[in-house]
């Protein structure tokens, strides 16, 4: 007699997540270490144990051999957990698999964050945000608190309440916040460079569109912090401007 699913010791479900792409233009660990240190401003928890896909497609075919143990350890130093390698030639496949890394052909996009992930271990447990989902859009009607992550897969994300410091919201499309943004907002997570971020008031920790990000260690532009603002991607530059007058930083 077969056991019911609830009696089985394991259950398999599909979970959609988003990962950071770490695109290498050099195989030199010292150069990468220095770049990451500058990028993170020395903050030990900048990446908060994110999953990472190591993309080596930009390296020349005759690039020096990559020490995968050293590369994984280096990323781990900055709280990036390498799970896969993209753009690797066949000659590297065995070495990559031997390190426990997967091979990613990029067909499915970077996915490494659950749609309603639990809070980080260091933070007190928080109840998941409640959501009303319509086709292509996710609507969040409650505040997104520190330690919470929300991912709108395949469409836009609308938040009608505050996004607090330490919270993270992600969408494959655009993000619309009819309140204040204090946490992190990542639009165009699957590579949509036309996605935008809109908020009634902004003082974010980080914003990103299609993987291009900008942080605000020195604070958000005061002339835009308390007015409706949009963020878009122009080329490889994050563009911030008021929704009303033509102010830009």
Secondary structure, DSSP 8 states (H G I E B T S, - for coil): ----GGGSS----------EEEE-S---HHHHHHHHHHHHTT-TTSSTTEEEEEE-TTS-TT-----HHHHHHHHHHTTEEEEEEES--GGGHHHHHHTT-EEE-STT----S-TEE---TTS-------EEEETTEEEE-S-B-TT-EEEETTSEEEE-S-B-TT-EEEESS-EEEEEEE-SEEEESTTS-TT--EEEEEE--SEEEETTEEEE-TT---TTTTTS-EEEEEETTEEEEEESSS--B-
